[in-house]
């Protein structure tokens, strides 16, 4: 994220890197946990905010940068929650596939994964 913040700073506030901030957030939510994804969301928004502040971006109202940061944080948190829930559903489905639906006995997949 430091690299993204640096690239964001170099290109200035006119070019948006919001999509690229989503990659570490989504990876953290999928492979680590939702809480870690939320932490990455906060760090991403803080990095974006600082890089735009350092480039000298001005607004018509002093409230606007906080609004933009809040909206971006909300978007990142929604992505984090969706990826976390998708991962949970994937793991549940993977566990269900190891057992026969009718008898509840382990099937060949569970046998081969157990080795």
ABEGO torsion letter per residue (X at the ends): XAAAAAAAAAAEAABBAAAAAAAAAAAAAAABBAAAAAAAAAAAAAAAAAAAAAAGBBBABAAAAAAAAAAAAAAAAAAAAAAAAAAAAAAAAAAAAABBAAAGBBBAAAAAAAX
